Amino acid sequence: MEMMALLMWHKNGEHMKRNRYVVVDPRLTFLLSSCATAFRSCRKPDTFKWNKLLTRFPKGECLNREPQLHWIRDVDVIFVPMNWKDEKHWVGLAICLQHRAIEIMDPLHSLTRESVVRSRILPIMEMIPYLVRATCKDYLDKPYPVTPFTYIRNQRLAQNPTTGDCGPYAMKFIELYMLNTPVEDRFSIEEDDMYNFRKG
């Protein structure tokens, strides 16, 4: 998935920069989920000690990404794949910093109950605002609000019930969203399309 995210950036980077988008690898969501317990136990979240690798993402210090695009200043929407490890399942996320909302692009809705979806996405909803406040404060006019983001689960997407191609499906959803393609195109993906997508 890291390589697919990198290839997507090299293929569509100019379009992303013009539209204030960035695609990052799944370490972002993995690291946020991994430190969620410690974050929630912190009595003053504003003083939470962030993983150094996590703080590189908002500053655009990702491997093989040029130029360094800063969240809020240069980027409004962050695209990232996320693995729900208990289900061994990949979804795509579109994290909108301006609207403070996360869209989940799931290739197999029936696999995960809504209560489980919320438990998976809650650390991202809660922690992204604090991460932005901590790392982007030097160029914000006022502190970034830290109320949790909202989320929606896009129901109008092609589904992949049989082949285990949830990762490529999630990345294809991200690419189609980022390219502002019609909703119908996101609904009409077929399993055979994944072969060509893997080839880049």
C-alpha positions as a Python dict, from the first residue, in 0.01 Angstrom:
ca = {
    (1, 'M'): (0, 0, 0),
    (2, 'E'): (293, 231, 68),
    (3, 'M'): (417, 179, -288),
    (4, 'M'): (69, 233, -434),
    (5, 'A'): (39, 563, -246),
    (6, 'L'): (382, 670, -368),
    (7, 'L'): (302, 580, -729),
    (8, 'M'): (-25, 771, -706),
    (9, 'W'): (163, 1079, -589),
    (10, 'H'): (418, 1054, -871),
    (11, 'K'): (139, 1002, -1125),
    (12, 'N'): (-100, 1272, -1003),
    (13, 'G'): (114, 1500, -787),
    (14, 'E'): (69, 1816, -997),
    (15, 'H'): (-308, 1774, -995),
    (16, 'M'): (-302, 1720, -619),
    (17, 'K'): (-93, 2030, -555),
    (18, 'R'): (-328, 2245, -763),
    (19, 'N'): (-630, 2112, -575),
    (20, 'R'): (-467, 2121, -229),
    (21, 'Y'): (-471, 1742, -193),
    (22, 'V'): (-207, 1502, -69),
    (23, 'V'): (-192, 1122, -52),
    (24, 'V'): (12, 966, 227),
    (25, 'D'): (95, 611, 323),
    (26, 'P'): (-91, 411, 592),
    (27, 'R'): (169, 478, 861),
    (28, 'L'): (-34, 789, 944),
    (29, 'T'): (-345, 597, 1049),
    (30, 'F'): (-140, 312, 1198),
    (31, 'L'): (57, 544, 1425),
    (32, 'L'): (-253, 736, 1532),
    (33, 'S'): (-436, 414, 1618),
    (34, 'S'): (-130, 277, 1800),
    (35, 'C'): (-105, 570, 2039),
    (36, 'A'): (-480, 621, 2090),
    (37, 'T'): (-483, 465, 2439),
    (38, 'A'): (-198, 687, 2557),
    (39, 'F'): (-365, 991, 2405),
    (40, 'R'): (-696, 926, 2580),
    (41, 'S'): (-524, 878, 2913),
    (42, 'C'): (-347, 1213, 2879),
    (43, 'R'): (-514, 1458, 3117),
    (44, 'K'): (-416, 1755, 2900),
    (45, 'P'): (-426, 1649, 2534),
    (46, 'D'): (-267, 1978, 2428),
    (47, 'T'): (51, 1860, 2602),
    (48, 'F'): (52, 1511, 2450),
    (49, 'K'): (399, 1403, 2335),
    (50, 'W'): (358, 1308, 1970),
    (51, 'N'): (558, 1038, 1796),
    (52, 'K'): (827, 1218, 1594),
    (53, 'L'): (732, 1032, 1277),
    (54, 'L'): (370, 1145, 1318),
    (55, 'T'): (474, 1510, 1337),
    (56, 'R'): (644, 1478, 997),
    (57, 'F'): (316, 1420, 815),
    (58, 'P'): (158, 1764, 875),
    (59, 'K'): (486, 1928, 777),
    (60, 'G'): (498, 1743, 447),
    (61, 'E'): (816, 1562, 543),
    (62, 'C'): (712, 1234, 382),
    (63, 'L'): (960, 1018, 197),
    (64, 'N'): (989, 1097, -175),
    (65, 'R'): (736, 1383, -166),
    (66, 'E'): (841, 1712, -322),
    (67, 'P'): (770, 1988, -248),
    (68, 'Q'): (689, 1962, 124),
    (69, 'L'): (321, 2048, 150),
    (70, 'H'): (202, 2165, 491),
    (71, 'W'): (-143, 2076, 617),
    (72, 'I'): (-384, 2374, 627),
    (73, 'R'): (-132, 2605, 459),
    (74, 'D'): (-100, 2397, 140),
    (75, 'V'): (-335, 2100, 192),
    (76, 'D'): (-709, 2082, 256),
    (77, 'V'): (-770, 1709, 198),
    (78, 'I'): (-550, 1417, 305),
    (79, 'F'): (-605, 1083, 130),
    (80, 'V'): (-480, 778, 316),
    (81, 'P'): (-547, 402, 316),
    (82, 'M'): (-630, 251, 654),
    (83, 'N'): (-608, -111, 762),
    (84, 'W'): (-866, -247, 1002),
    (85, 'K'): (-640, -520, 1132),
    (86, 'D'): (-898, -737, 1305),
    (87, 'E'): (-1081, -769, 973),
    (88, 'K'): (-758, -775, 767),
    (89, 'H'): (-936, -519, 556),
    (90, 'W'): (-835, -195, 379),
    (91, 'V'): (-1046, 117, 337),
    (92, 'G'): (-967, 457, 189),
    (93, 'L'): (-1005, 779, 387),
    (94, 'A'): (-1051, 1136, 268),
    (95, 'I'): (-973, 1361, 565),
    (96, 'C'): (-1101, 1714, 503),
    (97, 'L'): (-922, 1962, 730),
    (98, 'Q'): (-1146, 2257, 641),
    (99, 'H'): (-1480, 2080, 685),
    (100, 'R'): (-1344, 1869, 971),
    (101, 'A'): (-1494, 1552, 827),
    (102, 'I'): (-1369, 1210, 720),
    (103, 'E'): (-1518, 1013, 432),
    (104, 'I'): (-1468, 636, 453),
    (105, 'M'): (-1447, 453, 120),
    (106, 'D'): (-1506, 88, 201),
    (107, 'P'): (-1485, -185, -67),
    (108, 'L'): (-1691, -426, 147),
    (109, 'H'): (-1951, -260, 371),
    (110, 'S'): (-2103, -586, 488),
    (111, 'L'): (-1777, -698, 652),
    (112, 'T'): (-1781, -442, 934),
    (113, 'R'): (-2067, -342, 1164),
    (114, 'E'): (-2127, 29, 1212),
    (115, 'S'): (-2030, 10, 1580),
    (116, 'V'): (-1695, -140, 1481),
    (117, 'V'): (-1645, 119, 1208),
    (118, 'R'): (-1690, 393, 1465),
    (119, 'S'): (-1442, 231, 1703),
    (120, 'R'): (-1185, 209, 1423),
    (121, 'I'): (-1226, 567, 1302),
    (122, 'L'): (-1270, 734, 1643),
    (123, 'P'): (-894, 768, 1717),
    (124, 'I'): (-850, 946, 1383),
    (125, 'M'): (-1147, 1175, 1451),
    (126, 'E'): (-1019, 1264, 1796),
    (127, 'M'): (-646, 1295, 1735),
    (128, 'I'): (-615, 1470, 1397),
    (129, 'P'): (-740, 1805, 1539),
    (130, 'Y'): (-480, 1797, 1818),
    (131, 'L'): (-206, 1692, 1577),
    (132, 'V'): (-293, 1986, 1350),
    (133, 'R'): (-298, 2228, 1643),
    (134, 'A'): (39, 2104, 1769),
    (135, 'T'): (223, 2102, 1436),
    (136, 'C'): (64, 2383, 1232),
    (137, 'K'): (46, 2656, 1495),
    (138, 'D'): (332, 2859, 1349),
    (139, 'Y'): (125, 2965, 1047),
    (140, 'L'): (-233, 2955, 1182),
    (141, 'D'): (-402, 3282, 1272),
    (142, 'K'): (-574, 3116, 1567),
    (143, 'P'): (-556, 2775, 1738),
    (144, 'Y'): (-714, 2498, 1534),
    (145, 'P'): (-1040, 2371, 1694),
    (146, 'V'): (-994, 2041, 1873),
    (147, 'T'): (-1350, 1908, 1874),
    (148, 'P'): (-1356, 1566, 1705),
    (149, 'F'): (-1415, 1535, 1333),
    (150, 'T'): (-1731, 1377, 1199),
    (151, 'Y'): (-1735, 1085, 956),
    (152, 'I'): (-1952, 948, 680),
    (153, 'R'): (-1938, 606, 516),
    (154, 'N'): (-1983, 641, 142),
    (155, 'Q'): (-2254, 396, 35),
    (156, 'R'): (-2227, 458, -340),
    (157, 'L'): (-1914, 261, -421),
    (158, 'A'): (-1836, -60, -606),
    (159, 'Q'): (-1806, -359, -373),
    (160, 'N'): (-1544, -635, -378),
    (161, 'P'): (-1699, -936, -205),
    (162, 'T'): (-1485, -1221, -338),
    (163, 'T'): (-1126, -1161, -446),
    (164, 'G'): (-952, -998, -151),
    (165, 'D'): (-861, -694, -357),
    (166, 'C'): (-977, -451, -89),
    (167, 'G'): (-641, -269, -89),
    (168, 'P'): (-634, -190, -463),
    (169, 'Y'): (-1006, -105, -449),
    (170, 'A'): (-947, 141, -164),
    (171, 'M'): (-663, 308, -353),
    (172, 'K'): (-871, 323, -673),
    (173, 'F'): (-1152, 495, -478),
    (174, 'I'): (-897, 748, -354),
    (175, 'E'): (-770, 813, -708),
    (176, 'L'): (-1120, 858, -853),
    (177, 'Y'): (-1222, 1089, -565),
    (178, 'M'): (-904, 1292, -605),
    (179, 'L'): (-961, 1326, -981),
    (180, 'N'): (-1319, 1447, -918),
    (181, 'T'): (-1466, 1171, -1133),
    (182, 'P'): (-1844, 1122, -1148),
    (183, 'V'): (-1997, 912, -871),
    (184, 'E'): (-2109, 659, -1132),
    (185, 'D'): (-1745, 577, -1212),
    (186, 'R'): (-1676, 489, -850),
    (187, 'F'): (-1972, 254, -856),
    (188, 'S'): (-1879, 77, -1178),
    (189, 'I'): (-1533, -58, -1092),
    (190, 'E'): (-1497, -427, -1173),
    (191, 'E'): (-1255, -688, -1043),
    (192, 'D'): (-1078, -708, -1379),
    (193, 'D'): (-991, -337, -1345),
    (194, 'M'): (-762, -417, -1050),
    (195, 'Y'): (-510, -594, -1273),
    (196, 'N'): (-450, -277, -1475),
    (197, 'F'): (-452, -62, -1163),
    (198, 'R'): (-176, -268, -1003),
    (199, 'K'): (35, -211, -1315),
    (200, 'G'): (3, 166, -1260),
}
